[in-house]
Amino acid sequence: MKDIARLITFLIVIALALRVQFCADESARKRRIKQFLIVVFSLTLVAGLARLDDWPFPAYPMQFYAGDADREISEIIVRVIDANGRETVADPFSWSPLFMTNLAVWLERQLPRLSPDEQQLALAYLLRRADDARGRRAIGAAKWLGPFAAPPDWGLYRRSLNAPVPYRGIRVYRATWRPSHPIKRLELLGAYDER
């Protein structure tokens, strides 16, 4: 059903574009251009705010994977441990202005190359930044604009907001799975605990 709805919105856009292309009257052509732009901007806004994947109106950020159901997919997950020992997903805004998408690339590529002492220093720094950001609800423009700020990590939902207990540790995992077997396997890349 979703594919039919996506096809319909795509065909509407194509039909409106063709109406503009084959219009002979200049004043009618200008009206049709305005209609076309209004429809395209409206569909883009709705798809973005509702986080719908409705090509050519994708949700932001757009990600794709190859269609092979047996191809392994991986992601980096950063978890923080509070003073009670409970592990939770870290707020992706903790390291602003560095976004989680960029931090994940660094953690996956560079963290394993560091010596154990350097790894501990890097993870201790990330833990301090996460604990400093704990309790802050928004960073930068998002404080006033909310989802309309559309930061690069807009798809990363805020977690651990206003956590009452300080963090004492951090763990970095590589999660891997296959679309044909969607259970995630976690591999610990690094950990730091202040205790």
C-alpha positions as CSV (number, residue, x, y, z in Angstrom):
1,M,0.0,0.0,0.0
2,K,2.9,2.4,0.8
3,D,4.4,1.7,-2.5
4,I,1.2,2.6,-4.3
5,A,1.0,5.9,-2.3
6,R,4.6,6.6,-3.2
7,L,3.9,5.9,-6.9
8,I,0.9,8.2,-6.8
9,T,2.9,11.2,-5.4
10,F,5.7,10.5,-8.0
11,L,3.1,10.5,-10.8
12,I,1.5,13.7,-9.5
13,V,4.9,15.5,-9.7
14,I,5.6,14.1,-13.2
15,A,2.1,15.2,-14.4
16,L,2.6,18.7,-13.0
17,A,6.0,19.0,-14.6
18,L,4.6,17.9,-17.9
19,R,1.8,20.4,-17.6
20,V,4.5,23.1,-17.2
21,Q,6.5,21.8,-20.1
22,F,3.7,21.6,-22.7
23,C,2.0,24.9,-21.8
24,A,1.9,27.4,-24.7
25,D,0.4,30.4,-22.9
26,E,3.0,32.3,-20.9
27,S,0.6,33.5,-18.1
28,A,-0.8,30.0,-17.7
29,R,2.8,28.6,-17.7
30,K,3.7,30.9,-14.8
31,R,0.6,29.7,-12.8
32,R,1.5,26.1,-13.4
33,I,5.1,26.7,-12.3
34,K,3.8,28.2,-9.1
35,Q,1.5,25.2,-8.6
36,F,4.3,22.8,-9.3
37,L,6.7,24.5,-6.8
38,I,4.0,24.7,-4.1
39,V,3.2,21.0,-4.5
40,V,6.9,20.0,-4.5
41,F,7.8,22.1,-1.4
42,S,4.6,21.0,0.4
43,L,5.4,17.3,-0.2
44,T,9.0,17.8,0.8
45,L,8.0,19.5,4.0
46,V,5.4,16.8,4.9
47,A,7.8,14.0,4.1
48,G,10.6,15.7,6.1
49,L,8.5,16.5,9.2
50,A,6.8,13.1,9.2
51,R,10.1,11.4,8.4
52,L,8.5,9.5,5.5
53,D,10.6,8.0,2.8
54,D,8.6,9.1,-0.3
55,W,11.1,9.6,-3.2
56,P,11.7,12.2,-4.5
57,F,10.7,13.7,-1.1
58,P,12.9,11.7,1.3
59,A,13.1,12.1,5.1
60,Y,16.3,13.8,6.3
61,P,18.9,12.2,6.5
62,M,18.5,9.8,3.7
63,Q,20.3,6.5,4.0
64,F,20.2,3.4,1.9
65,Y,21.6,-0.1,1.9
66,A,22.3,-2.5,-1.0
67,G,19.4,-4.8,-1.7
68,D,21.2,-8.0,-0.8
69,A,19.5,-9.5,2.2
70,D,22.6,-11.4,3.2
71,R,25.0,-8.4,3.1
72,E,26.2,-7.4,6.6
73,I,25.3,-4.0,7.8
74,S,27.0,-2.3,10.8
75,E,26.7,0.8,12.9
76,I,28.5,2.3,15.9
77,I,26.5,2.6,19.1
78,V,27.8,4.7,22.0
79,R,26.3,3.9,25.4
80,V,26.8,5.7,28.7
81,I,26.7,4.1,32.2
82,D,25.2,6.1,35.0
83,A,26.2,6.0,38.6
84,N,23.7,3.2,39.3
85,G,25.4,1.0,36.6
86,R,22.6,1.3,34.2
87,E,23.6,1.5,30.5
88,T,21.7,3.8,28.2
89,V,22.0,5.2,24.7
90,A,24.0,8.4,24.8
91,D,22.3,11.6,23.7
92,P,23.7,12.2,20.1
93,F,23.9,15.9,20.8
94,S,26.4,15.4,23.6
95,W,29.4,16.0,21.4
96,S,28.1,19.1,19.6
97,P,29.3,20.6,17.3
98,L,30.6,17.2,16.3
99,F,27.6,15.1,15.3
100,M,27.2,11.4,16.1
101,T,27.4,10.5,12.4
102,N,30.9,12.0,12.2
103,L,32.0,10.7,15.6
104,A,30.9,7.2,14.7
105,V,33.2,7.2,11.7
106,W,36.1,8.3,13.9
107,L,35.3,5.7,16.5
108,E,35.1,2.9,14.0
109,R,38.3,3.8,12.1
110,Q,40.6,5.4,14.6
111,L,39.7,4.1,18.1
112,P,41.1,0.6,17.4
113,R,44.4,2.1,16.1
114,L,45.1,3.9,19.4
115,S,47.1,2.4,22.1
116,P,45.2,1.3,25.2
117,D,46.2,4.4,27.1
118,E,45.2,6.7,24.2
119,Q,41.9,4.8,24.0
120,Q,41.2,5.5,27.7
121,L,42.0,9.2,27.3
122,A,39.7,9.5,24.2
123,L,36.9,7.7,25.9
124,A,37.3,9.7,29.1
125,Y,37.0,12.9,27.1
126,L,33.8,11.6,25.4
127,L,32.4,10.7,28.8
128,R,33.1,14.1,30.2
129,R,31.5,15.8,27.2
130,A,28.4,13.5,27.6
131,D,28.1,14.1,31.3
132,D,28.5,17.9,30.8
133,A,25.7,17.8,28.1
134,R,23.5,15.7,30.4
135,G,20.4,17.6,31.3
136,R,20.6,20.1,28.4
137,R,17.7,19.7,26.1
138,A,18.9,21.4,23.0
139,I,22.1,22.7,21.4
140,G,22.4,25.7,19.2
141,A,19.6,26.6,16.8
142,A,17.6,23.5,17.8
143,K,16.9,25.1,21.1
144,W,14.7,27.6,19.4
145,L,13.8,26.0,16.1
146,G,13.3,22.3,17.2
147,P,13.0,20.0,14.3
148,F,12.9,22.9,11.9
149,A,16.6,23.4,12.5
150,A,17.1,20.1,10.6
151,P,20.6,19.3,11.9
152,P,22.6,16.5,10.1
153,D,21.7,14.0,12.8
154,W,18.0,14.9,12.8
155,G,17.2,11.1,12.5
156,L,18.9,10.5,15.8
157,Y,16.3,10.8,18.5
158,R,17.3,12.5,21.7
159,R,17.8,10.2,24.6
160,S,19.0,10.5,28.2
161,L,17.5,13.9,28.5
162,N,17.7,15.5,32.0
163,A,19.3,12.3,33.3
164,P,19.3,12.9,37.1
165,V,22.3,10.6,37.8
166,P,25.8,11.5,36.6
167,Y,27.6,9.2,34.2
168,R,30.5,7.1,35.3
169,G,31.3,5.1,32.2
170,I,31.1,4.9,28.4
171,R,31.1,1.9,26.0
172,V,31.5,1.9,22.2
173,Y,30.0,-1.0,20.3
174,R,29.9,-2.1,16.7
175,A,26.5,-3.6,16.0
176,T,26.2,-5.9,12.9
177,W,23.3,-7.6,11.4
178,R,21.9,-8.8,8.1
179,P,18.4,-7.9,6.7
180,S,17.7,-11.6,6.4
181,H,18.6,-12.1,10.1
182,P,17.9,-8.7,11.8
183,I,19.2,-9.6,15.3
184,K,22.1,-7.3,16.1
185,R,25.4,-8.7,17.4
186,L,27.4,-6.3,19.5
187,E,31.1,-6.2,19.5
188,L,32.8,-4.0,22.2
189,L,35.3,-1.6,20.6
190,G,36.2,0.3,23.7
191,A,35.1,1.0,27.3
192,Y,36.0,3.5,30.0
193,D,34.8,3.4,33.6
194,E,35.7,6.0,36.2
195,R,35.4,3.5,39.1
